[in-house]
Amino acid sequence: MLAIIGGSGLTQLSNMEIERREVARTPYGEPSGALIFGRMCDQPVVFLARHGFGHTIPPHLVNYRANIWALKDAKVSAIVSVASVGSIRADLPPGTLIVPDQIIDYTWGRSSTFFDGGDAPVRHIDFTHPYDAPLRQRLLAAIGAAGEQAVDGGVYASTQGPRLETAAEIDRFERDGADIVGMTGMPEAALARELGLPYAAIGVVVNYAAGRWSSEHGIQFEDIELVLQDSMVRVRKVLECICKV
């Protein structure tokens, strides 16, 4: 069963036939919301709204451990994350879909591992390639099947939030090799790896990052909303297709 974690702009799946909702309990507290079980294209899926159904949980307060643990308990076979991101590159304009293949973690203070002391031995994971390669290819195939195009590969800079970045910070991220910037990529990807769950992400570029092009003098939030409305319609089509491939 595929799990879908929805980010900003995707707090529900209108094209999902809902069968039941379950409030999960985990050793790490409550997830962001109820797990929504149902079917897409006659395939079983479970959906979780990362920021809650009213988009009330900021990125730095998302209970990532509870979210991933609850999905593992639900016996999902893989996780596809949907996230809104800002673009650091001129050739990634708003509306671009991108399937990143690398992450740089700039977050701090988040509960970022299941192995943080106690009686259980520490487990070190190989995180050389943070996204699952077969699941990335499946996601890219679904994007093609939906009649969409996406950029294959890119470096996701995961920042703390909830504020957006300064222009100088974006310059730094570019020097570090980042292509896009978002607030929820970590520790979500690492936690999925710790529990052995294949994980991949589809990034929806909703704006140029701070100090870049149309955002040179500031972020235009009304423009972001327009891009989100259009892009999430396309993403829902992709999610239908990934259930078929």
FINUSE-43375 format. One line per field, with one value per residue (C-alpha): residue number from 0; residue in three letters; chain; x negated, y, z. Coordinates in nm, 4 decimals, padded with zeros to 6 digits. Layout:
<recs>
resi <- [NUM | ...] .
resn <- [ALA | ...] .
chain <- [A | ...] .
X <- [X | ...] .
Y <- [Y | ...] .
Z <- [Z | ...] .
</recs>
This chain:
<recs>
resi <- [0 | 1 | 2 | 3 | 4 | 5 | 6 | 7 | 8 | 9 | 10 | 11 | 12 | 13 | 14 | 15 | 16 | 17 | 18 | 19 | 20 | 21 | 22 | 23 | 24 | 25 | 26 | 27 | 28 | 29 | 30 | 31 | 32 | 33 | 34 | 35 | 36 | 37 | 38 | 39 | 40 | 41 | 42 | 43 | 44 | 45 | 46 | 47 | 48 | 49 | 50 | 51 | 52 | 53 | 54 | 55 | 56 | 57 | 58 | 59 | 60 | 61 | 62 | 63 | 64 | 65 | 66 | 67 | 68 | 69 | 70 | 71 | 72 | 73 | 74 | 75 | 76 | 77 | 78 | 79 | 80 | 81 | 82 | 83 | 84 | 85 | 86 | 87 | 88 | 89 | 90 | 91 | 92 | 93 | 94 | 95 | 96 | 97 | 98 | 99 | 100 | 101 | 102 | 103 | 104 | 105 | 106 | 107 | 108 | 109 | 110 | 111 | 112 | 113 | 114 | 115 | 116 | 117 | 118 | 119 | 120 | 121 | 122 | 123 | 124 | 125 | 126 | 127 | 128 | 129 | 130 | 131 | 132 | 133 | 134 | 135 | 136 | 137 | 138 | 139 | 140 | 141 | 142 | 143 | 144 | 145 | 146 | 147 | 148 | 149 | 150 | 151 | 152 | 153 | 154 | 155 | 156 | 157 | 158 | 159 | 160 | 161 | 162 | 163 | 164 | 165 | 166 | 167 | 168 | 169 | 170 | 171 | 172 | 173 | 174 | 175 | 176 | 177 | 178 | 179 | 180 | 181 | 182 | 183 | 184 | 185 | 186 | 187 | 188 | 189 | 190 | 191 | 192 | 193 | 194 | 195 | 196 | 197 | 198 | 199 | 200 | 201 | 202 | 203 | 204 | 205 | 206 | 207 | 208 | 209 | 210 | 211 | 212 | 213 | 214 | 215 | 216 | 217 | 218 | 219 | 220 | 221 | 222 | 223 | 224 | 225 | 226 | 227 | 228 | 229 | 230 | 231 | 232 | 233 | 234 | 235 | 236 | 237 | 238 | 239 | 240 | 241 | 242 | 243 | 244] .
resn <- [MET | LEU | ALA | ILE | ILE | GLY | GLY | SER | GLY | LEU | THR | GLN | LEU | SER | ASN | MET | GLU | ILE | GLU | ARG | ARG | GLU | VAL | ALA | ARG | THR | PRO | TYR | GLY | GLU | PRO | SER | GLY | ALA | LEU | ILE | PHE | GLY | ARG | MET | CYS | ASP | GLN | PRO | VAL | VAL | PHE | LEU | ALA | ARG | HIS | GLY | PHE | GLY | HIS | THR | ILE | PRO | PRO | HIS | LEU | VAL | ASN | TYR | ARG | ALA | ASN | ILE | TRP | ALA | LEU | LYS | ASP | ALA | LYS | VAL | SER | ALA | ILE | VAL | SER | VAL | ALA | SER | VAL | GLY | SER | ILE | ARG | ALA | ASP | LEU | PRO | PRO | GLY | THR | LEU | ILE | VAL | PRO | ASP | GLN | ILE | ILE | ASP | TYR | THR | TRP | GLY | ARG | SER | SER | THR | PHE | PHE | ASP | GLY | GLY | ASP | ALA | PRO | VAL | ARG | HIS | ILE | ASP | PHE | THR | HIS | PRO | TYR | ASP | ALA | PRO | LEU | ARG | GLN | ARG | LEU | LEU | ALA | ALA | ILE | GLY | ALA | ALA | GLY | GLU | GLN | ALA | VAL | ASP | GLY | GLY | VAL | TYR | ALA | SER | THR | GLN | GLY | PRO | ARG | LEU | GLU | THR | ALA | ALA | GLU | ILE | ASP | ARG | PHE | GLU | ARG | ASP | GLY | ALA | ASP | ILE | VAL | GLY | MET | THR | GLY | MET | PRO | GLU | ALA | ALA | LEU | ALA | ARG | GLU | LEU | GLY | LEU | PRO | TYR | ALA | ALA | ILE | GLY | VAL | VAL | VAL | ASN | TYR | ALA | ALA | GLY | ARG | TRP | SER | SER | GLU | HIS | GLY | ILE | GLN | PHE | GLU | ASP | ILE | GLU | LEU | VAL | LEU | GLN | ASP | SER | MET | VAL | ARG | VAL | ARG | LYS | VAL | LEU | GLU | CYS | ILE | CYS | LYS | VAL] .
chain <- [A | A | A | A | A | A | A | A | A | A | A | A | A | A | A | A | A | A | A | A | A | A | A | A | A | A | A | A | A | A | A | A | A | A | A | A | A | A | A | A | A | A | A | A | A | A | A | A | A | A | A | A | A | A | A | A | A | A | A | A | A | A | A | A | A | A | A | A | A | A | A | A | A | A | A | A | A | A | A | A | A | A | A | A | A | A | A | A | A | A | A | A | A | A | A | A | A | A | A | A | A | A | A | A | A | A | A | A | A | A | A | A | A | A | A | A | A | A | A | A | A | A | A | A | A | A | A | A | A | A | A | A | A | A | A | A | A | A | A | A | A | A | A | A | A | A | A | A | A | A | A | A | A | A | A | A | A | A | A | A | A | A | A | A | A | A | A | A | A | A | A | A | A | A | A | A | A | A | A | A | A | A | A | A | A | A | A | A | A | A | A | A | A | A | A | A | A | A | A | A | A | A | A | A | A | A | A | A | A | A | A | A | A | A | A | A | A | A | A | A | A | A | A | A | A | A | A | A | A | A | A | A | A | A | A | A | A | A | A | A | A | A | A | A | A] .
X <- [00.0000 | -00.1375 | -00.1459 | -00.1158 | -00.2231 | -00.0684 | -00.2311 | -00.1245 | 00.1580 | 00.2356 | 00.4207 | 00.6678 | 00.7020 | 01.0268 | 00.9624 | 00.9332 | 01.2209 | 01.2116 | 01.2871 | 01.1970 | 01.0058 | 00.7843 | 00.6398 | 00.2987 | 00.1131 | -00.2631 | -00.5461 | -00.6361 | -00.3004 | -00.0272 | -00.0800 | 00.0218 | 00.3714 | 00.5774 | 00.4566 | 00.6982 | 00.7319 | 00.8917 | 00.8348 | 00.7064 | 00.7472 | 00.8663 | 00.5369 | 00.5104 | 00.3496 | 00.3176 | 00.2952 | 00.1523 | 00.1633 | -00.1793 | -00.0642 | 00.2778 | 00.6015 | 00.6294 | 00.2618 | 00.2036 | -00.1250 | -00.4385 | -00.7310 | -00.9501 | -00.6692 | -00.5588 | -00.5884 | -00.7886 | -00.8674 | -00.5021 | -00.4051 | -00.6557 | -00.5985 | -00.2225 | -00.2698 | -00.5036 | -00.2409 | 00.0145 | -00.2101 | -00.2687 | -00.5172 | -00.6511 | -00.6059 | -00.5661 | -00.6046 | -00.4547 | -00.6210 | -00.6093 | -00.9554 | -01.1275 | -01.3610 | -01.7238 | -01.7833 | -01.6560 | -01.5623 | -01.3241 | -01.0370 | -00.7192 | -00.5033 | -00.7996 | -00.7779 | -01.1052 | -01.2005 | -01.5063 | -01.7817 | -01.9855 | -01.9311 | -02.1302 | -01.9953 | -01.9970 | -01.7366 | -01.8088 | -01.6385 | -01.4045 | -01.3643 | -01.5537 | -01.6062 | -01.4326 | -01.7669 | -01.8205 | -01.9191 | -01.7567 | -01.8072 | -01.8065 | -02.1464 | -02.2290 | -02.1733 | -02.3679 | -02.1975 | -02.3597 | -02.2215 | -02.4486 | -02.1432 | -01.8574 | -01.5774 | -01.4904 | -01.6069 | -01.3347 | -01.0605 | -01.2047 | -01.1883 | -00.8322 | -00.7416 | -00.9067 | -00.7194 | -00.3928 | -00.4669 | -00.5190 | -00.2039 | -00.0097 | -00.1278 | -00.3477 | -00.7166 | -00.9514 | -01.3152 | -01.4930 | -01.7266 | -01.8165 | -01.9480 | -01.6846 | -01.7954 | -01.5875 | -01.5546 | -01.4076 | -01.1183 | -00.8569 | -01.0019 | -01.1249 | -01.4925 | -01.7003 | -01.8576 | -02.2017 | -02.0945 | -01.9761 | -02.3142 | -02.4786 | -02.2582 | -02.3507 | -02.7205 | -02.6573 | -02.5057 | -02.1337 | -01.8752 | -01.5514 | -01.4609 | -01.1886 | -01.1175 | -01.0004 | -01.2456 | -01.4310 | -01.4146 | -01.1274 | -01.3489 | -01.5990 | -01.3285 | -01.1770 | -01.5217 | -01.5660 | -01.2440 | -01.3291 | -01.0534 | -01.1273 | -01.0803 | -01.0748 | -00.9493 | -00.7899 | -00.8690 | -00.6320 | -00.8129 | -00.5784 | -00.8123 | -01.1618 | -01.3615 | -01.4376 | -01.6365 | -01.5942 | -01.4178 | -01.0501 | -01.1321 | -01.4210 | -01.2448 | -01.0327 | -00.8111 | -00.4685 | -00.2417 | 00.0634 | -00.1306 | -00.2239 | 00.1420 | 00.2228 | -00.0638 | 00.0411 | 00.3991 | 00.2906 | -00.0009 | 00.1831 | 00.4411 | 00.1501 | -00.0007 | 00.3262 | 00.3146 | -00.0405 | 00.0642 | 00.3404 | 00.0845 | -00.1667 | 00.1008 | 00.1029 | -00.2723] .
Y <- [00.0000 | 00.3388 | 00.6273 | 00.9880 | 01.2742 | 01.6005 | 01.9355 | 02.2943 | 02.3071 | 01.9367 | 01.8828 | 01.6401 | 01.4210 | 01.4955 | 01.2107 | 00.9503 | 00.7211 | 00.7354 | 00.4141 | 00.5038 | 00.7395 | 00.6161 | 00.8183 | 00.6642 | 00.6415 | 00.6075 | 00.5955 | 00.9436 | 01.1116 | 01.1936 | 01.2318 | 01.5483 | 01.4122 | 01.1028 | 00.8552 | 00.8513 | 00.5063 | 00.4604 | 00.3797 | 00.5615 | 00.3962 | 00.0903 | 00.0670 | 00.0982 | 00.4181 | 00.6027 | 00.9806 | 01.1999 | 01.5806 | 01.6849 | 02.0207 | 01.9023 | 01.9372 | 02.3057 | 02.3654 | 02.4671 | 02.2882 | 02.4833 | 02.2920 | 02.3017 | 02.1600 | 01.8725 | 01.5475 | 01.3745 | 01.0720 | 01.0078 | 01.0532 | 00.8029 | 00.5561 | 00.5635 | 00.4905 | 00.2016 | 00.0659 | 00.0912 | -00.1437 | 00.0882 | -00.0304 | 00.3121 | 00.6844 | 00.9594 | 01.3093 | 01.6164 | 01.9453 | 02.3069 | 02.4502 | 02.7666 | 02.7763 | 02.8834 | 02.8360 | 03.0500 | 02.7419 | 02.6154 | 02.8661 | 02.8528 | 02.5614 | 02.3295 | 01.9772 | 01.8333 | 01.4959 | 01.5668 | 01.3135 | 01.4834 | 01.6816 | 01.9302 | 01.9601 | 02.3079 | 02.2305 | 02.2275 | 02.1197 | 01.8719 | 01.5170 | 01.3600 | 00.9940 | 00.6984 | 00.6015 | 00.8768 | 00.6866 | 00.4441 | 00.0700 | 00.0293 | 00.0275 | 00.3172 | 00.2419 | 00.4274 | 00.4410 | 00.4828 | 00.8118 | 00.8555 | 00.8608 | 00.9903 | 00.9084 | 00.5540 | 00.5052 | 00.2605 | 00.4746 | 00.7862 | 00.6092 | 00.5008 | 00.8601 | 00.9902 | 00.7280 | 00.8396 | 01.2017 | 01.1015 | 00.8891 | 01.1915 | 01.3927 | 01.6127 | 01.6936 | 01.7042 | 01.7747 | 01.4503 | 01.5214 | 01.8204 | 01.9153 | 02.0062 | 02.2519 | 02.1771 | 02.4861 | 02.5412 | 02.7775 | 02.8904 | 03.2139 | 03.2250 | 03.2742 | 03.5878 | 03.6640 | 03.6034 | 03.2609 | 03.1668 | 03.2790 | 03.0500 | 02.7561 | 02.8058 | 02.8028 | 02.4813 | 02.3250 | 02.3454 | 02.3853 | 02.4175 | 02.5135 | 02.3848 | 02.3281 | 01.9683 | 01.7428 | 01.6623 | 01.4698 | 01.3041 | 01.1327 | 01.0081 | 00.8729 | 00.6762 | 00.5307 | 00.4321 | 00.2295 | 00.0771 | 00.2557 | 00.3548 | 00.7315 | 00.9770 | 01.3306 | 01.5438 | 01.9113 | 02.1747 | 02.5023 | 02.7768 | 03.0762 | 03.1935 | 03.1998 | 03.5234 | 03.7764 | 03.5891 | 03.7174 | 03.7897 | 03.7606 | 04.0073 | 04.2597 | 04.0159 | 03.7082 | 03.7625 | 03.5355 | 03.5950 | 03.4586 | 03.1485 | 03.0720 | 03.0891 | 02.8544 | 02.6133 | 02.5950 | 02.5041 | 02.2784 | 02.0628 | 01.9712 | 01.8368 | 01.6605 | 01.4798 | 01.3414 | 01.2223 | 01.0507 | 00.8691 | 00.7476 | 00.6302 | 00.3948 | 00.2322 | 00.1986] .
Z <- [00.0000 | -00.1022 | 00.1450 | 00.0298 | 00.2552 | 00.1414 | 00.2095 | 00.1536 | -00.0973 | -00.0643 | 00.2616 | 00.1045 | -00.2037 | -00.3839 | -00.6273 | -00.3496 | -00.2601 | 00.1194 | 00.3084 | 00.6650 | 00.8923 | 01.1725 | 01.4588 | 01.5197 | 01.8487 | 01.8477 | 02.1047 | 01.9783 | 02.0242 | 01.7779 | 01.4022 | 01.2201 | 01.1708 | 01.1097 | 00.8503 | 00.5586 | 00.4028 | 00.0635 | -00.3000 | -00.6061 | -00.9439 | -00.7512 | -00.5615 | -00.1809 | -00.0543 | 00.2747 | 00.2930 | 00.5684 | 00.5721 | 00.7002 | 00.8364 | 00.9573 | 00.7654 | 00.8493 | 00.7682 | 01.1306 | 01.2077 | 01.1076 | 00.9559 | 01.2685 | 01.4864 | 01.2617 | 01.4571 | 01.1851 | 01.4004 | 01.4814 | 01.1161 | 00.9812 | 01.2676 | 01.2097 | 00.8398 | 00.9225 | 01.1634 | 00.8829 | 00.6829 | 00.3896 | 00.1296 | 00.0251 | 00.0862 | -00.1717 | -00.0327 | -00.1988 | -00.1057 | -00.2189 | -00.2826 | -00.3907 | -00.6895 | -00.6673 | -01.0416 | -01.3279 | -01.5301 | -01.2608 | -01.2844 | -01.0762 | -01.1866 | -01.2424 | -01.1041 | -00.9774 | -00.8335 | -00.6180 | -00.5643 | -00.2898 | 00.0310 | 00.2362 | 00.5900 | 00.7465 | 01.0121 | 01.3839 | 01.7041 | 01.5383 | 01.6675 | 01.3819 | 01.4733 | 01.6333 | 01.7912 | 02.0477 | 02.3601 | 02.5998 | 02.5900 | 02.2108 | 02.0392 | 01.8080 | 01.4407 | 01.1724 | 00.8328 | 00.4932 | 00.3629 | 00.0624 | -00.1620 | 00.0530 | -00.1897 | -00.2947 | -00.6552 | -00.7741 | -00.6202 | -00.7862 | -01.1224 | -01.0530 | -00.9706 | -01.2881 | -01.4921 | -01.3327 | -01.4194 | -01.7826 | -01.7830 | -01.6551 | -01.9541 | -01.7375 | -01.7421 | -01.4472 | -01.3770 | -01.2901 | -01.0004 | -00.7910 | -00.4486 | -00.1888 | 00.0814 | 00.3907 | 00.6108 | 00.9544 | 00.8827 | 00.9326 | 00.8009 | 00.4447 | 00.3767 | 00.3310 | -00.0047 | 00.1491 | 00.2743 | -00.0746 | -00.2107 | 00.0439 | -00.0508 | -00.4157 | -00.3274 | -00.1364 | -00.4495 | -00.3738 | -00.6503 | -00.4531 | -00.0988 | 00.1322 | 00.5008 | 00.5405 | 00.3581 | 00.6790 | 00.9029 | 00.7138 | 00.4581 | 00.7166 | 00.9464 | 00.6583 | 00.5867 | 00.9522 | 00.9355 | 00.5983 | 00.4063 | 00.0446 | 00.0209 | -00.2706 | -00.3166 | -00.5827 | -00.5430 | -00.6781 | -00.7467 | -00.6298 | -00.6355 | -00.7050 | -00.3819 | -00.1974 | -00.3988 | -00.7261 | -01.0388 | -00.9644 | -00.5917 | -00.6107 | -00.3871 | -00.1872 | -00.2060 | -00.3627 | -00.1593 | -00.3767 | -00.6748 | -00.4749 | -00.4100 | -00.7808 | -00.8682 | -00.5929 | -00.7183 | -01.0697 | -00.9762 | -00.7257 | -00.9900 | -01.1939 | -00.8927 | -00.8219 | -01.1767 | -01.1150 | -00.7924 | -00.9793 | -01.2298 | -00.9715 | -00.8415 | -01.1860 | -01.2531] .
</recs>
